[in-house]
């Protein structure tokens, strides 16, 4: 948002960027080969819901398509609200590529319906010695690692290690101040 | 892609107000420089004060309000609410502070987005539910995003000079001017300063109200739920009188800087500011309709 917008008090939510969302697909191979981190069969999209009947319509369309995807590929899904009133489309599938495709589909529908501004994050769960999340921030269009270590603490040193190992392959957010923790994720 | 229509009416009113202030200030400045160059000293003096006030606003206000900066582990809920809002609106994350006061209120301060602090009282945390608290925090984040500290500091600057002159000219003005027209010159200067002060004060108050509406609108857009801010405002509007008392705790800041007008620019009390709760809720209802359109 420009300087003039801020001086005149105009607020717009930035549109979601999805061009780098797919990068996790190839990065998953390196994550497993170099760091022993395997996809853990779960991913989710986090959405800020809106007071609008058109938003409800988009939500119904997503549910219908996910039901279809369950029939075709066996991807399980559930839609839930977290304690902060954000909506999570949680997907479960052993096949990582199916997860990536479905995440892409959900965000695509929301953008087509005009709710790309409401997309907060996509999250992929990985499992090694500990659970690692890769969070895609839709507004920045980049990923960052999130390694919770119990009691709302995070393992920052492992997060930085993940960044240095994966930096070449995954578009990782350079501004570490924007590596916002996500507590209360339903995955 | 969905773009919110800008509230052009609001932006136009804001622009006109700022433009009128600029015109008045330039005329006042020209007048001061033309009549008596020693006024430059007053302007520089005020400028220095305003700059210090602006630069250290966060520390001064937090100290005077008794606000305590809290880390993520001390206030995980507040941090999580704010960081998610910052992520979705792509804003820098401010520092967060809590004021131990049962009066429900919230404010934002800091000279720029990087040094911003958003503070809430324990009262507001107790009285609002999480969605309402989120709406209030989004309102404060919009103040930060809109650079209201900077805008209002600049807007109040020459008004404060005029006010200072109105106060002090009766004591010193006449005596300093020993030329033949000294007496008249003093009266003219006094009247001009008084006029500038009154007119700019009215404009500053309007500007401040417009910026409140803009922050309400920002909150509605960022949260996607204008109704949450409306219900927060309704819950808290019953606390008008106590919030006035909270404002008085700014005392030390005022005492330090002599010019009371400054206090308006240095702090953004969400609920003691100017538009009536009814007008704000009506504006939020219009935004709610926009969502359906």
HADDOCK unambig.tbl for C-alpha pairs under 7 A between the chains (distance, minus, plus):
assign (segid A and resid 6 and name CA) (segid B and resid 145 and name CA) 6.26 0.50 0.50
assign (segid A and resid 6 and name CA) (segid B and resid 146 and name CA) 4.10 0.50 0.50
assign (segid A and resid 6 and name CA) (segid B and resid 147 and name CA) 6.59 0.50 0.50
assign (segid A and resid 7 and name CA) (segid B and resid 146 and name CA) 5.58 0.50 0.50
assign (segid A and resid 7 and name CA) (segid B and resid 147 and name CA) 6.66 0.50 0.50
assign (segid A and resid 8 and name CA) (segid B and resid 11 and name CA) 5.48 0.50 0.50
assign (segid A and resid 8 and name CA) (segid B and resid 14 and name CA) 6.58 0.50 0.50
assign (segid A and resid 8 and name CA) (segid B and resid 15 and name CA) 6.87 0.50 0.50
assign (segid A and resid 9 and name CA) (segid B and resid 11 and name CA) 6.95 0.50 0.50
assign (segid A and resid 9 and name CA) (segid B and resid 146 and name CA) 5.44 0.50 0.50
assign (segid A and resid 9 and name CA) (segid B and resid 211 and name CA) 6.73 0.50 0.50
assign (segid A and resid 9 and name CA) (segid B and resid 214 and name CA) 5.34 0.50 0.50
assign (segid A and resid 10 and name CA) (segid B and resid 6 and name CA) 6.33 0.50 0.50
assign (segid A and resid 11 and name CA) (segid B and resid 218 and name CA) 5.26 0.50 0.50
assign (segid A and resid 12 and name CA) (segid B and resid 4 and name CA) 6.45 0.50 0.50
assign (segid A and resid 13 and name CA) (segid B and resid 89 and name CA) 5.18 0.50 0.50
assign (segid A and resid 13 and name CA) (segid B and resid 222 and name CA) 6.51 0.50 0.50
assign (segid A and resid 14 and name CA) (segid B and resid 89 and name CA) 6.27 0.50 0.50
assign (segid A and resid 49 and name CA) (segid B and resid 224 and name CA) 6.75 0.50 0.50
assign (segid A and resid 50 and name CA) (segid B and resid 224 and name CA) 4.59 0.50 0.50
assign (segid A and resid 50 and name CA) (segid B and resid 225 and name CA) 5.79 0.50 0.50
assign (segid A and resid 51 and name CA) (segid B and resid 224 and name CA) 6.26 0.50 0.50
assign (segid A and resid 51 and name CA) (segid B and resid 225 and name CA) 5.32 0.50 0.50
assign (segid A and resid 51 and name CA) (segid B and resid 291 and name CA) 6.95 0.50 0.50
assign (segid A and resid 52 and name CA) (segid B and resid 291 and name CA) 5.75 0.50 0.50
assign (segid A and resid 52 and name CA) (segid B and resid 292 and name CA) 5.47 0.50 0.50
assign (segid A and resid 53 and name CA) (segid B and resid 292 and name CA) 6.62 0.50 0.50
assign (segid A and resid 111 and name CA) (segid B and resid 1 and name CA) 6.51 0.50 0.50
assign (segid A and resid 112 and name CA) (segid B and resid 1 and name CA) 6.81 0.50 0.50
assign (segid A and resid 114 and name CA) (segid B and resid 1 and name CA) 4.69 0.50 0.50
assign (segid A and resid 114 and name CA) (segid B and resid 2 and name CA) 4.55 0.50 0.50
assign (segid A and resid 115 and name CA) (segid B and resid 2 and name CA) 6.59 0.50 0.50
assign (segid A and resid 120 and name CA) (segid B and resid 87 and name CA) 6.85 0.50 0.50
assign (segid A and resid 120 and name CA) (segid B and resid 88 and name CA) 5.33 0.50 0.50
assign (segid A and resid 139 and name CA) (segid B and resid 88 and name CA) 6.40 0.50 0.50
assign (segid A and resid 139 and name CA) (segid B and resid 90 and name CA) 6.29 0.50 0.50
assign (segid A and resid 180 and name CA) (segid B and resid 83 and name CA) 6.30 0.50 0.50
